[in-house]
């Protein structure tokens, strides 16, 4: 649990943003200047102990998540000393995980354990890889709007897996929800889905305002089409749209708020980070939102649809209403760095030193890199000879290859803290080179971005931001919001509460630049050489798979 409390002018309205990530639920309460008055966090359980033919099973409980959300909202209300009457609206974001509820509106197990509390297939769960590959082999035109290939992280492959492996759960399911849509339903009773969730992860064609029945029949989910999509969403609304009549009496009581408090249609967590950042200079089309957390997500906004092989989208009204979105990123980013460091013999000792300072190991190493060099950019010299392609859980973009795996080259017998630091820096460079590949893939299709606007817990350190600017050769911008994902959800709450006429207006009001990190020209050629090595290793790994 943690909190962040600041003073607030009396009698101001406030808005609440709720973020459900992979490992925790969080809430933040903001004043009308975008200042966070308080925050709270509650950890949530991640079940990983089920496997089948090597596929990674990752599950969660919707009951536990709802309880954690309510706890966090009560906490921020108490810590900020706000009154329920001051809350103008509340917004939710969450990971793009699949929630399954039965006809009694209670959880149905998606797990081999048969535990009904394990009723969520988490976004990172790759059990549906075979189903995704069959769907991709169909070549259906719907796939044009997911970069040409659907990912096992998306929802239709997962629902197909349920039908083929847990048929009773599939048949008995009353609703299949994206997690953000589950939260708005639980809060309001509204079955409306967000264009963000169903367009990005469910193949809803928002630009045509329809599901493609032929797609569902062709891939083996004809039941959903025959039911006129009653179990996955018949009412699709843009993020920020008020849901139902606001908080129900029951939800309001659990949160410590007033019944009827406006609740916004939500969005995927990374996209909330985009809402909280890309409006920073008034023109979202110049900026790529980069959310660097457990995984990473890139989001680029355009006026017209752009089709980029290996990059999800184009999605209409999925982040900014009326605009098109292309989405990339990697399945592991912060988690890839954690995994990389866990392999080194000096990690145990380094973790103990980091614990003494009450900081994480990556932060400890980033601080160490800053102390050892005259500038963050110079730290790349410490990684000389070590190269990392950190694709521990596949390549999300631009290759859409869930079978890709990590490559580490250049390690010897060293077991020193300095060698661990070198490996860490090489890993961060690898994250940056993967981001550069996405930027270059987009540029080939005519989407040119001027700034990377960064958010997410793994991207908060100045060392990381400068190294990303250097590896990509693009300016990195950090906003004043300490928690841009929470701010993004709060922005949706402000729109639902009628404080702003639309999401674009609210974004411009709440966003402001904090710091800018320019690429260091002195190290451009060094990174060009390392990037070429990165691509060579990546290609070798692809060839060796056979």
Secondary structure as GFF3:
##gff-version 3
##sequence-region A 1 546
A	DSSP	beta_strand	14	20	.	.	.	ID=ss1
A	DSSP	beta_strand	24	30	.	.	.	ID=ss2
A	DSSP	beta_strand	36	43	.	.	.	ID=ss3
A	DSSP	beta_strand	51	52	.	.	.	ID=ss4
A	DSSP	beta_strand	55	56	.	.	.	ID=ss5
A	DSSP	beta_strand	59	60	.	.	.	ID=ss6
A	DSSP	alpha_helix	62	80	.	.	.	ID=ss7
A	DSSP	three_ten_helix	84	86	.	.	.	ID=ss8
A	DSSP	beta_strand	87	94	.	.	.	ID=ss9
A	DSSP	beta_strand	98	102	.	.	.	ID=ss10
A	DSSP	beta_strand	120	121	.	.	.	ID=ss11
A	DSSP	alpha_helix	129	138	.	.	.	ID=ss12
A	DSSP	three_ten_helix	141	146	.	.	.	ID=ss13
A	DSSP	alpha_helix	155	165	.	.	.	ID=ss14
A	DSSP	alpha_helix	167	172	.	.	.	ID=ss15
A	DSSP	beta_strand	173	178	.	.	.	ID=ss16
A	DSSP	alpha_helix	179	188	.	.	.	ID=ss17
A	DSSP	beta_strand	193	194	.	.	.	ID=ss18
A	DSSP	alpha_helix	195	201	.	.	.	ID=ss19
A	DSSP	alpha_helix	213	219	.	.	.	ID=ss20
A	DSSP	alpha_helix	222	226	.	.	.	ID=ss21
A	DSSP	beta_strand	236	237	.	.	.	ID=ss22
A	DSSP	alpha_helix	249	255	.	.	.	ID=ss23
A	DSSP	beta_strand	267	268	.	.	.	ID=ss24
A	DSSP	alpha_helix	269	275	.	.	.	ID=ss25
A	DSSP	three_ten_helix	284	286	.	.	.	ID=ss26
A	DSSP	beta_strand	287	292	.	.	.	ID=ss27
A	DSSP	beta_strand	296	302	.	.	.	ID=ss28
A	DSSP	beta_strand	312	316	.	.	.	ID=ss29
A	DSSP	beta_strand	324	330	.	.	.	ID=ss30
A	DSSP	alpha_helix	334	342	.	.	.	ID=ss31
A	DSSP	alpha_helix	347	356	.	.	.	ID=ss32
A	DSSP	alpha_helix	361	372	.	.	.	ID=ss33
A	DSSP	three_ten_helix	377	383	.	.	.	ID=ss34
A	DSSP	beta_strand	387	389	.	.	.	ID=ss35
A	DSSP	beta_strand	407	409	.	.	.	ID=ss36
A	DSSP	alpha_helix	417	444	.	.	.	ID=ss37
A	DSSP	beta_strand	451	455	.	.	.	ID=ss38
A	DSSP	three_ten_helix	457	459	.	.	.	ID=ss39
A	DSSP	alpha_helix	462	472	.	.	.	ID=ss40
A	DSSP	beta_strand	475	479	.	.	.	ID=ss41
A	DSSP	alpha_helix	484	496	.	.	.	ID=ss42
A	DSSP	alpha_helix	503	510	.	.	.	ID=ss43
A	DSSP	beta_strand	513	517	.	.	.	ID=ss44
A	DSSP	three_ten_helix	521	523	.	.	.	ID=ss45
A	DSSP	alpha_helix	524	544	.	.	.	ID=ss46
###
